[in-house]
Amino acid sequence: MAFTVPLPRSPIDGGMARWYEDELGWATVAGPPVQLVTGLRFDVLELPAAAGRGVLRRMGAATGPVALMGRRMRLLVAAGSAEELPGLLDWLEWGGISLDLAGVGADGRMAAPLPPGRGNSGTRGAAVWLRAPVPGREVETSLPALRSAPWGGADAPCLVRLVAAAATECHRVRLLSARPRGPAAQQLSPQRFASS
């Protein structure tokens, strides 16, 4: 009796997990979709995409890597930063205000965007890189960190400045979304008074 051996197949994820592990040294969890493990090499600040665009404008090109998934933006920051977020928000006097800003740290996960140069997933709302990580470059030295942290690089943005910008932009987006629109808003326009 002859046994047939099936031909080798490409991994279900198209080698995505292997790219993250081999090229970047990042831990992954297999499965559709591949997940990146946070808290080891990096943490994530997650906020609305509209607020994230404002943060990227304010902070410039040095901020990254940055991913987008649906209407949420994920800014990669130094490992341990998620634990610092509540204290930083209190110190910056944002502690009592409800912001749509969250830190994902130890034991957390984020959906892995397709690696750069591999096209798009074709799935609406799938994770994509806005500012992709660079293979062969140590991620820790390029991520926003507290200046006193040993892993914060000289060229990396300051975590305090990033959190302050993120809180401000989250609050701005929240206020703008609560603003009335339509005919009722037009009735509240300032009146011009004639001088006598």
Secondary structure by P-SEA (a helix, b strand, c coil): cbbbbcccccccccaaaaaaaaccbbbbbbcccbbbbcccccccccccaaaaaaaaaaaccccccbbbcccbbbbbcccccccaaaaaaaaaccccccccbbbbccccccccccccccccccccccccccbbbbccccccccccccccccccccccccaaaaaaaaaaaaaaaaaaaaccccaaaaaacbbbbbcc
